[in-house]
Amino acid sequence: MKFKKMHGLGNDFVVIDNREGRYTLSAQDCVKIADRRFGVGCDLVVILERSERADILAIFYNADGSESAACGNATRCVADILMGETGGDACAVETRHGVLPCRRVENGWIEVDMGVPRLEWGDIPLSEARDTLMLELGDKVTNPAVAVNMGNPHCVLFVEDAEHFPVERVGTVVENHPLFPQRTNVEFVHVMEDGRLRQRTWERGCGETLACGSGACAVGVAAVRRGLIDGRRVEILLNGGSLIIEWRESDGHVLMSGPAASVFEGHWPE
């Protein structure tokens, strides 16, 4: 089975092109492929299928075998593959979250229209009606969070210093908090002196990753809702590099721009 190893800011993926229907992959197969000691190693396995609604269908599996409806960094990588095949500068990628328009922008970066964020408690989803702008998580997490769904659930915590915050300890608690019946991704963020946002991400089913595109989108939305940035466009610095996030006022769509990189190609034994 052929595969391609790619990453977006170090958030890495094994991409398997199954548009010809040659392979049948289970969630457990994806766990084996994602294993960093006994497999190829990645944060997510991306399976490409034919689509009747877009140029391609991308299905995302976390390293623990659970499925994710959205992944911004992986979507950029899929778009990079497609535009490389066609020679064009635009394409559409179908995900469980919907059809996401993509285009090549300046510096070779790829912009993805991630759609409209969902902000109501039932859309996150939460297990009970709560204020998603000032979400209280109990004694173990003192500051209120912002909950955002960008095709997958996110819980954004604005902290004094994300750089030195105990991400693993608190991330595990919040990911498995009873308020999140589907578990959640957790972002730890502070506003930098130059107006940029510093983000670290604890991804459900993966642990801390170098970057999270849908998480950066959630952070941009949360920062606008809290009034922490000027305007609706911001650069977000993640462990692996920067993304530009814009929450467009005209239609409420979130635009994410960033790089995509190919690392190597290989074969997975039968």
C-alpha positions in Angstrom: 0.0 0.0 0.0 1.5 3.3 -1.0 1.5 6.3 1.3 2.8 9.8 1.5 4.1 11.4 4.7 3.2 15.1 5.0 2.9 17.8 7.6 1.5 21.2 8.3 3.8 23.0 10.8 4.9 19.7 12.2 1.4 18.4 12.7 2.1 15.2 10.7 0.0 12.8 8.6 0.2 9.6 6.7 -1.9 10.2 3.5 -3.3 7.1 1.7 -4.8 7.6 -1.8 -7.7 5.2 -2.0 -9.5 6.8 -4.9 -9.2 3.5 -6.9 -10.8 1.6 -4.0 -7.8 -0.8 -3.6 -7.5 -0.7 0.2 -9.8 -1.6 3.1 -8.6 0.0 6.2 -10.0 -0.4 9.7 -9.6 2.0 12.7 -7.1 -0.5 14.1 -5.1 -0.4 10.9 -4.8 3.3 11.3 -3.6 2.9 14.9 -0.8 0.6 13.7 0.2 3.0 10.9 0.2 6.0 13.3 2.4 4.3 15.9 5.7 6.1 16.1 7.7 3.1 17.1 6.1 0.2 15.2 4.5 2.0 12.3 5.2 5.1 10.2 4.2 7.5 12.9 1.8 10.4 12.6 -0.8 12.5 14.4 -3.5 11.5 11.9 -4.0 9.0 9.1 -5.7 10.7 6.1 -7.6 8.4 3.6 -8.5 9.9 0.3 -11.6 8.7 -1.5 -13.6 9.7 -4.5 -16.2 12.4 -3.9 -19.5 13.3 -5.7 -19.6 16.7 -4.0 -16.0 18.0 -4.4 -12.7 17.2 -6.0 -11.9 14.6 -3.3 -13.1 13.2 0.0 -10.7 13.2 3.0 -11.4 11.0 6.0 -9.3 11.7 9.1 -8.4 9.2 11.8 -6.6 10.2 15.0 -3.7 8.2 16.3 -6.0 6.3 18.7 -8.3 5.2 15.8 -11.1 7.7 16.5 -12.4 9.7 13.6 -12.2 13.4 13.4 -14.6 15.4 11.2 -12.1 18.2 10.5 -8.4 18.9 10.4 -7.2 22.2 9.0 -3.5 21.3 8.6 -4.4 18.0 6.9 -6.8 19.7 4.6 -4.1 22.0 3.4 -1.9 19.0 2.7 -4.7 17.3 0.7 -5.2 20.5 -1.3 -1.5 20.7 -2.0 -1.7 17.1 -3.5 -4.7 18.0 -5.6 -3.3 21.3 -6.9 0.0 19.5 -7.7 -1.9 17.0 -9.8 -4.0 19.5 -11.7 -1.6 22.4 -11.9 -4.4 24.7 -10.7 -4.5 27.1 -7.8 -7.9 26.1 -6.3 -9.8 23.0 -5.4 -12.5 21.7 -3.0 -12.0 19.1 -0.4 -15.0 17.2 1.1 -14.7 16.3 4.8 -17.2 15.1 7.4 -17.4 18.7 8.3 -18.5 19.7 4.8 -16.9 20.8 1.5 -14.0 23.1 2.2 -12.8 25.5 -0.7 -9.0 25.8 -0.9 -6.7 28.1 -2.9 -3.0 28.8 -3.3 -2.1 32.2 -1.9 1.1 34.3 -1.5 4.3 32.6 -0.5 2.9 29.3 -1.7 0.7 29.0 1.3 -2.7 27.4 1.1 -5.9 29.1 2.3 -8.8 26.9 3.5 -12.3 28.2 4.1 -13.2 26.3 7.2 -16.8 27.4 7.2 -18.9 28.9 10.0 -18.0 28.1 13.6 -20.7 26.7 15.7 -21.0 28.3 19.1 -24.2 27.0 20.8 -23.7 24.5 23.6 -25.6 21.8 21.8 -23.4 22.2 18.7 -20.1 21.8 20.5 -21.5 19.4 21.9 -21.7 19.9 25.6 -23.6 17.5 27.9 -25.8 20.3 29.3 -26.7 23.9 28.6 -23.8 26.2 29.4 -22.4 29.6 28.4 -19.9 28.8 25.7 -18.1 32.1 26.0 -17.4 31.8 29.8 -17.5 28.0 30.3 -16.8 27.0 33.9 -14.9 23.7 34.1 -14.8 23.2 37.9 -12.1 23.4 40.6 -9.3 21.7 38.6 -9.4 24.4 35.9 -9.8 27.8 37.5 -10.2 30.2 34.4 -13.3 30.0 32.3 -12.9 28.6 28.7 -14.4 29.4 25.3 -16.1 26.4 23.5 -16.1 26.4 19.7 -16.9 23.7 17.2 -14.9 23.9 13.9 -16.1 20.5 12.7 -14.7 19.1 15.9 -15.0 20.3 19.5 -12.5 22.8 20.9 -12.1 24.2 24.4 -9.9 27.4 24.4 -8.3 28.5 27.6 -6.6 31.9 27.8 -3.8 31.7 30.3 -1.0 34.0 31.6 1.8 32.1 29.9 1.0 29.3 27.4 4.8 28.6 27.0 5.2 27.2 30.5 1.7 26.0 31.2 1.2 22.4 32.3 -0.5 21.4 29.1 -0.3 17.6 29.5 -1.8 17.6 33.0 -4.6 20.1 32.4 -5.2 18.9 28.8 -5.9 15.4 29.9 -8.4 16.6 32.5 -10.3 18.9 30.0 -10.2 16.4 27.1 -12.1 13.9 29.2 -14.3 16.4 31.1 -17.9 15.1 31.5 -19.1 18.3 29.9 -17.7 17.0 26.6 -19.4 13.7 25.6 -17.3 13.4 22.5 -14.1 14.5 24.4 -12.5 17.7 23.2 -9.3 19.3 21.8 -7.9 21.9 24.2 -6.0 25.1 23.3 -3.9 27.0 25.8 -3.3 30.6 24.6 -1.9 34.0 25.6 -1.8 37.3 23.8 1.8 38.3 23.0 3.2 41.9 23.3 3.1 42.3 19.5 -0.6 41.3 19.2 0.0 37.8 18.0 -1.5 34.8 19.9 0.7 32.0 21.2 -1.0 28.7 21.1 -0.3 25.2 22.4 -2.7 22.4 21.6 -3.7 19.2 23.4 -5.5 17.1 20.7 -7.9 14.5 21.7 -6.6 11.1 20.9 -3.1 12.4 20.2 -1.7 14.5 23.1 0.2 17.7 22.5 0.9 18.3 18.8 3.1 20.9 17.1 0.2 22.5 15.4 -3.6 22.3 15.0 -5.3 24.1 12.2 -8.9 23.8 13.3 -7.7 24.6 16.8 -6.1 27.8 15.6 -9.4 28.7 13.9 -11.2 28.1 17.2 -8.6 30.3 19.0 -9.1 33.1 16.5 -12.9 33.0 17.0 -12.5 32.8 20.8 -10.2 35.8 20.8 -12.6 37.9 18.7 -15.5 36.9 21.0 -13.5 37.9 24.1 -12.3 41.2 22.5 -8.7 40.2 23.0 -7.4 41.3 19.5 -7.9 44.3 17.2 -10.0 43.4 14.2 -10.8 39.8 13.0 -7.5 38.7 11.5 -4.6 37.5 13.6 -1.3 35.6 13.3 -1.2 32.6 15.7 2.2 31.2 16.7 2.1 27.4 17.3 4.9 25.1 18.4 5.6 24.3 14.7 5.2 27.8 13.2 2.6 30.4 12.3 -0.9 30.4 10.8 -3.0 33.4 9.7 -6.7 33.2 10.9 -9.5 35.5 9.7 -13.0 35.3 11.0 -14.7 37.0 8.1 -17.4 39.5 9.1 -19.4 39.4 5.8 -20.4 35.8 6.0 -19.0 34.4 9.3 -16.6 32.0 7.6 -13.2 31.3 9.1 -10.2 31.4 6.7 -7.0 29.6 7.6 -3.7 30.2 5.7 -0.5 28.3 6.2 2.1 26.0 4.6 1.9 22.3 3.6 5.0 20.1 3.2 5.7 16.6 1.8 8.3 14.6 3.7 8.6 11.2 1.9 6.7 8.5 0.1 6.8 4.8 1.0 5.0 1.4 1.0 3.2 -0.2 3.9 3.5 -4.0 3.9 0.4 -6.1 3.3 
